[in-house]
């Protein structure tokens, strides 16, 4: 190899060495990035308040003391008694009116109801007649009314004939005992096409109900003499 070629060859090796050093050194290279921000994220809940009124007194779910029975409704901290000492031995049925109002800011998808603490005892004396009735001998229906006058039927909310505007006559398929054993049950409403769906209660709205109790003791009305049936009615709304 000539001197000139040798010199060119050495210069080429030097150039390759410089490139190798540069490639393995600590040099940096710029990269691209982009960024966006969704600011101010929060979670917050509204309120679901149930107000219960018999037209004279009322109670509220947001009060500190609930479901005091008997209660006066004073200050919204006690629910009034709906049935108080009515003599079913001489009356075919007993009724009570109740307004349920969603006083919160969240719509309720369901209105639920149950019977609780149902008992039949003697009414303070010792004389009784016939076979003692049970909670299964007291029938219950809940009829929705169109407004607070309680004059016109709207839909059968609970009881026989729930697909009709008016509940059918109470029957032993729906009693205080079966309502208690089943736990909370949905009240029904017309879904707009003449069939039943679970009743809802929009924020700020009210539904009006008439609760009816009928007695059918196993050995006639004399079995009701000196008897007392006691029970709680629980109401619930669910969002």
MOMO-V891186 format. One record per run of one state. SS is the DSSP state (H for helix, E for strand, C for the rest). FROM is the first residue (numbers start at 1). LEN is the number of residues. If there is no record, write none. Layout:
ss=SS from=FROM len=LEN
ss=SS from=FROM len=LEN
This chain:
ss=C from=1 len=2
ss=H from=3 len=21
ss=C from=24 len=26
ss=E from=50 len=4
ss=C from=54 len=4
ss=E from=58 len=3
ss=C from=61 len=13
ss=H from=74 len=3
ss=C from=77 len=17
ss=E from=94 len=9
ss=C from=103 len=5
ss=E from=108 len=1
ss=C from=109 len=1
ss=E from=110 len=13
ss=C from=123 len=12
ss=H from=135 len=3
ss=E from=138 len=8
ss=C from=146 len=7
ss=E from=153 len=6
ss=C from=159 len=16
ss=E from=175 len=1
ss=H from=176 len=6
ss=C from=182 len=3
ss=E from=185 len=2
ss=C from=187 len=1
ss=E from=188 len=3
ss=C from=191 len=5
ss=E from=196 len=3
ss=C from=199 len=2
ss=E from=201 len=1
ss=C from=202 len=4
ss=E from=206 len=10
ss=C from=216 len=5
ss=H from=221 len=4
ss=C from=225 len=2
ss=E from=227 len=12
ss=C from=239 len=1
